[in-house]
Amino acid sequence: MGLILLEALLALVVLIAIVWWTMFSGRTRGELKPPASAADDAAPPRQPPP
């Protein structure tokens, strides 16, 4: 019984590690910076349809 619980805990740790790695690997402080391009600044803001 204890071995099954230990294996389940290990599987949970591996799952959390995989999710953490795929979400935050290569990012500074975990967040992506918005892309800075001249096309975004030149475009007028979008208006919602009436």
Stockholm file with secondary structure:
# STOCKHOLM 1.0

chainA/1-50         MGLILLEALLALVVLIAIVWWTMFSGRTRGELKPPASAADDAAPPRQPPP
#=GR chainA/1-50 SS CHHHHHHHHHHHHHHHHHHHHHHHTTCSTTCCCCCCCHHHHHSCCCCCCC
#=GC SS_cons        CHHHHHHHHHHHHHHHHHHHHHHHTTCSTTCCCCCCCHHHHHSCCCCCCC
//
